[in-house]
Amino acid sequence: MKFQRLVLACLATLALGSAQAQLTVEITGAGANRLPVAIADFTGERIVAQALTSVVRADLERSGLFRMIDAGVPLADSATPPFADLKAKGADAITGGTVGMAADGRYEVRVRLSDVLKQAVIGNQAYAHTGSQLRATGHRIADFVYEKLTGEPGVFSTRIAYVVKSTGRYELQIADADGGNAQAALASREPIISPAWSPDGGKLAYVSFEAKKPVVYVHDLASGRRHVAANFKGSNSAPTWSPDGKKLAVVLTKDGGSQLYMVNADGSGVSRVASSSGIDTEPRWSPDGQFIYFTSDRGGSPQIYRIPVTGGAAERITFEGSYNVTPRPSPDGKSLAFIARSSGRFQLALMDLATKQTQVLTDSAKDESPSFAPNGRMILYATEIGGRGVLAAVSSDGRVKQKLSVQAADVREPAWGPLVR
Amino acid sequence: MRALLPLALTTLLLAACGSQPPAPEQNPAGVESRSPSGVSTAPIGQGQPDAFDPTSAAALKDPRSPLSKRSVYFDYDSYVVKDEFQSLLAAHGKFLAANPKFKMLIQGNADERGSREYNLALGQKRADAVRKALALLGARDEQIEAVSLGEEKPACTDASEDCWGKNRRGDILYSGEF
């Protein structure tokens, strides 16, 4: 059984390696108290079930919050788990499942999660999927287990966007949160930066230089169609969506200097948000929609400020150091991820907005573009390892660390997509 | 020879510089409309190897003319045009004043350190500094568009001060070159 799983894992790795520009994830640090959990092989279609459970195990393991315990034998959802045996192995929870073929040719998967110590069912779930949706079902099962055991939504079914730069070519790619299933939404010979997900996960706004200057586009992922959202005289950049998905905050230079504006998502109705004599850029809405966080050099050095969306005075948020940029409020609005420079190193930092306490989360030197997972647990960011651009993720407590890289190319400008139910 | 730009092209360029949201699907104001094929400045100036008019189009590519120099370099985290580039900008300002049909794209650049978007804004400040200097010298606003390429188009890719200095610059492009 173990050998079979190993062979399957190797085949899966080979398949991934042959796909172009596949993002691979490497775990470089784990949480202190990982929950011991067993994901038994599901009964039913053997190959399908094993491919499914390997996705579930890899997802949970990658989160850094779980430690996998070998269940030993396959377990159907309806069967009583070998609780005594599992308890002896140290497992706190066990998942069993059954895979079957429905009349319409789709697979049906039934899953049961049980508490080993209480010997009680925690939850049941059923899924139907086609063969090509196998990985998606695996991610949904992992989300189910994650949410039941941690009380937070899982983000294994979400997607990430990022830019891959190879020689003379830029691709805006979309992949599953585990780096699988990567697809290029846009390929260009000119740079692409600052992708931003619409709140419904259906669109990306980004900056493309294909017109020899920065222009903001909105790109519908399902249809592949896009439109210009801001192309005024001068530069157009740093798009970000309002929480209701109706507006974009952008940075324009049409009236002199890099300044904050708002436009409707279709590009109509431009209006000014703030005014300064210096640089105002990198706007980001607070999750409650009340404030816009941004970077400004109005005080002499680049620092983070926030301004009420309805107008008013800007409030300075960062004070330590002479370079604090790229503000990203957490999904619960309680903390702020940003990039801080100290001793020539650019590092990802996290500030508790109530206490203003700040923690540097990384030991790298060229961190950029932080992006929260929609449950707030992890922060994805770009950094450099060995002269090459890679993506990395770190948990908001700094313990869990992952590296995501593509062979022979630079990866940068990550944006973690929203939860889509 | 001076009327290099057909009127239609001038109109296209004007259109490309204006605001135009929302643009038609899949047909953004792209580089295509800015650099149509068939526009060339190559033959100009041939047959007159010993003299050139500093306000003629020929001077733009004549290595003897300051107009053939197109880059202005800046210090780290700075957007002040240094004295050594004032005479270069004076020549370009005079050229624009004497050639009102010519348009200029100024592309500001930044070195790679730090945030891409903040570097885009720094590059814009450099492009704007060049634009303002040219405006003082007689160039008209509608002739010039100042944009930024941020850190995205480095002239040099080593991680050294020498190299970063080459990337902190404003580049001047004339009609037909962008």
Boltz contact constraints between the chains, C-beta under 6 A:
constraints:
  - contact:
      token1: [A, 191]
      token2: [B, 152]
      max_distance: 6.0
  - contact:
      token1: [A, 193]
      token2: [B, 116]
      max_distance: 6.0
  - contact:
      token1: [A, 210]
      token2: [B, 30]
      max_distance: 6.0
  - contact:
      token1: [A, 211]
      token2: [B, 29]
      max_distance: 6.0
  - contact:
      token1: [A, 211]
      token2: [B, 30]
      max_distance: 6.0
  - contact:
      token1: [A, 211]
      token2: [B, 31]
      max_distance: 6.0
  - contact:
      token1: [A, 212]
      token2: [B, 31]
      max_distance: 6.0
  - contact:
      token1: [A, 212]
      token2: [B, 178]
      max_distance: 6.0
  - contact:
      token1: [A, 213]
      token2: [B, 147]
      max_distance: 6.0
  - contact:
      token1: [A, 225]
      token2: [B, 25]
      max_distance: 6.0
  - contact:
      token1: [A, 227]
      token2: [B, 22]
      max_distance: 6.0
  - contact:
      token1: [A, 227]
      token2: [B, 23]
      max_distance: 6.0
  - contact:
      token1: [A, 227]
      token2: [B, 25]
      max_distance: 6.0
  - contact:
      token1: [A, 228]
      token2: [B, 21]
      max_distance: 6.0
  - contact:
      token1: [A, 228]
      token2: [B, 23]
      max_distance: 6.0
  - contact:
      token1: [A, 228]
      token2: [B, 28]
      max_distance: 6.0
  - contact:
      token1: [A, 231]
      token2: [B, 20]
      max_distance: 6.0
  - contact:
      token1: [A, 231]
      token2: [B, 29]
      max_distance: 6.0
  - contact:
      token1: [A, 232]
      token2: [B, 19]
      max_distance: 6.0
  - contact:
      token1: [A, 233]
      token2: [B, 17]
      max_distance: 6.0
  - contact:
      token1: [A, 233]
      token2: [B, 145]
      max_distance: 6.0
  - contact:
      token1: [A, 234]
      token2: [B, 147]
      max_distance: 6.0
  - contact:
      token1: [A, 235]
      token2: [B, 124]
      max_distance: 6.0
  - contact:
      token1: [A, 235]
      token2: [B, 147]
      max_distance: 6.0
  - contact:
      token1: [A, 235]
      token2: [B, 148]
      max_distance: 6.0
  - contact:
      token1: [A, 237]
      token2: [B, 120]
      max_distance: 6.0
  - contact:
      token1: [A, 238]
      token2: [B, 117]
      max_distance: 6.0
  - contact:
      token1: [A, 253]
      token2: [B, 124]
      max_distance: 6.0
  - contact:
      token1: [A, 258]
      token2: [B, 121]
      max_distance: 6.0
  - contact:
      token1: [A, 258]
      token2: [B, 124]
      max_distance: 6.0
  - contact:
      token1: [A, 266]
      token2: [B, 22]
      max_distance: 6.0
  - contact:
      token1: [A, 267]
      token2: [B, 21]
      max_distance: 6.0
  - contact:
      token1: [A, 267]
      token2: [B, 22]
      max_distance: 6.0
  - contact:
      token1: [A, 279]
      token2: [B, 121]
      max_distance: 6.0
  - contact:
      token1: [A, 281]
      token2: [B, 117]
      max_distance: 6.0
  - contact:
      token1: [A, 281]
      token2: [B, 121]
      max_distance: 6.0
  - contact:
      token1: [A, 282]
      token2: [B, 117]
      max_distance: 6.0
  - contact:
      token1: [A, 295]
      token2: [B, 118]
      max_distance: 6.0
  - contact:
      token1: [A, 302]
      token2: [B, 118]
      max_distance: 6.0
  - contact:
      token1: [A, 325]
      token2: [B, 115]
      max_distance: 6.0
  - contact:
      token1: [A, 325]
      token2: [B, 118]
      max_distance: 6.0
  - contact:
      token1: [A, 326]
      token2: [B, 115]
      max_distance: 6.0
